[in-house]
Amino acid sequence: MFGYRVPAPDQAMLISGGRRGQGGAPFRVVTGHGKFVLPVFRKVRFLTLAMCEAEVAETCVSRQGIVLTVRAVIAFKVGNDTESIVNAGQRFLSDQDQMSVLTGRIFAGHLRAIIGSMTVEEIITERQKLATEVLDTSKSEMAKIGLIVDSLQIQSIDDGDTGYIDAMSAPHKAAIQRQAQIAQAQATQASAEAEQEAARNQAEYARQTAIVQAQYNAEVDRAQAQAAQAGPLAQAHAQQEVLAAQTELAQRAADLRQQELVAEIVKPAEAEAERIRVLATAEAERMKIQAEAAASHGRVALDRMLIDQLPQIVKEASAGLSGANVNVLNGADGLGELAAGLVGQGLTILDSVRRDLGDAETPSRRAGGGRDGGRPDDGVVDIR
């Protein structure tokens, strides 16, 4: 709309003409909204509220008389309140660049005053203290012209060719250099130790690798040797088993043959020897009986004696066979045959004794008539 003016967000609109502003100001202040301004009757000017910057490079003298060149940067702006805008507008509205020039000069004066009350050591080590004191001393003066300072930064402090700052920093530099050398030596030592440790680790790894490789090679060689010997060993084991089986078979055959020989030769020989012993015993008994009969000259007594001795003869024969190792091969039939043989042997012995006695008594029988010539003697028992 014609005659309606609106200031920018970082501007204050100053309207002159007509009524006066607040507090008797020669203009009205409008910020943040528009205003209808009558042309010709009113005049509108704009004052910046944006951040401004001023640089200061001032030569100052410290409390010790050391000349220092101090460089600083001041960040400032017009205050947002109406009073600050009115104060700044009355001073800088026609030439707003003068705000930076005037601010620099104000701070330069305060810097000289404050640095003159401090030593170089304090200025160097307490820069923030210096900046705070400068801000505090300049605050009221800056408020009078409608400006406020947001920050003050001391960029550099230089003593020119005097070398005072360098001399002051020499011990620190030496200490720092010494610490740097110590740190470098420690780093070098640590690096050497690390290299030695790495070399030891590599050597240990190489040794372990060699041991593992040697063990692997030994296992491979053993496996190959076992594989190479497997065939001959298996064949040898097989031959050994065959020989063992043949030996066992031969031993069994020998045992069987020994048993056969015992059954075929030894047992019959033992039985024959026992039979001969029984016959000899019987013969001896017969001769004994014969002798006793010859001595008694009595046939009846002789026959009775033979009859009484017959069980003993058979008993002796059976006792002789009881000690012999006789194998019975056909069970009960074999036992019957054995008993029949014993009885037969006893009868054979008795018959032999009878014949021998008969031959011995032939003359008596002939003299007494005998069996053929007459009746036998009374009391004589025929045991045929």
Salt bridges, closest charged atoms under 4 A:
GLU58 OE2 - ARG112 NH1 2.19
GLU126 OE1 - LYS129 NZ 3.55
GLU141 OE1 - HIS110 NE2 2.95
ASP166 OD1 - LYS173 NZ 3.91
GLU197 OE1 - ARG200 NH2 2.48
GLU204 OE2 - ARG207 NH2 2.68
GLU248 OE2 - ARG252 NH2 2.70
GLU260 OE1 - ARG257 NH1 3.22
GLU264 OE1 - ARG257 NH1 3.94
GLU272 OE2 - ARG275 NH2 2.41
GLU274 OE2 - ARG277 NH2 2.44
GLU283 OE2 - ARG286 NH2 2.22
ASP303 OD1 - ARG299 NE 3.00
ASP351 OD1 - ARG354 NH2 2.28
ASP351 OD2 - ARG355 NH1 2.10
ASP356 OD2 - ARG286 NH1 2.53
GLU361 OE1 - ARG299 NH1 2.42
ASP378 OD1 - ARG375 NH2 3.83
ASP382 OD2 - ARG371 NH2 3.03
ASP382 OD1 - ARG384 NE 3.89
